[in-house]
């Protein structure tokens, strides 16, 4: 049975960083400016307090649901009529990027998929995005790689600091949010639609696809955000796009199920309906041995962890530094490097 929304009234006591006083307690908060507009000190707001009350790590803050001071008179922009977050109190219109004349609807075109063989790297979680994008650009300067954000983690496209930094530095060519994610530079109603248009309409040379920050987990075989990788890989394969999976690896995760080759990646590789490429750092024989039984296309790739460590990009994951968990970052670097090799 689903739990009810845990909504409370509060007053904004700091706009940057955003903090809201709720019941006499000063609490960390986040407001999605894409949906709610500007939030200022003194605004009366309604916040969802569930995550902070549960102390959910990266999701441990209140989320502003509505700004009662300045958010009740907003008008929708444009004439889009397709909804995202539909039939929730946060539903809003978007203009989908999907092409109106997909080749699936054109009787004179028989082949499925896009007109280009744009390679796709499926990311297991958001922490792989920055090192994979950086490695791609280092290996293939001049080529354009973009990011498709899907379910499995945070849904708001504006929530990721990594995406903002990568876009500002020219390491990402663009950002599509595919349902149920929203709020990116472009909106897609499905992962297939996002990949189709990223390849053909936006002119990306390669695609990184995966969840936003804060992956969902329930300590079960299938009930976690890592399963998004299975859906994303199948979306790419359905379009005949070269598909690779960046494996989730760790040398120091405190949880046995994520140390070495994570059970998230093991499950996805077991359930895939077709083979994919799986790049791994070339100096990790134990990882290669763990992946061999899955009968996918194992690719050993040289990576430059030292250069990435000085690139002024994210070098921590779930409280562990690059020095604490080098294997996590080496996995993503291998994926980005191999993606560039396929794209060239």
Buried (B, 14 or more C-beta within 10 A) or exposed (E): EEEEEBBBEBBBBEBEEBBBBBEEEEBEBBBBEBBBEEBEEEBBBBBBBBBBEEEEEBBBBBBBBBBBBBBEEEEEEEEBEEBBBEEEEBEBBBEBBBBEEBBEEEEEEEEEBBEEEBBBBBBBBBBBBBBBBBBBBBBBEEBBBBBBBBBBBBBBBBBBEBBEBBBEBEBBBBBBBBBEBBBBBBBBBBBBBBBBBBBBEBEBBBBBBBBBBBBBBEEEEEEBBBBBBBBBBBBBBBBEBBBBBBBBBBBBBEEEEBBBBBBBBBBBBEEBEEEBBBBBBBEBEEBBEBBEEBEBEBBBBEBBBEEBBEBEBBBBBBEBEBEBBBBBBBBBBBBBBBBBBBBE
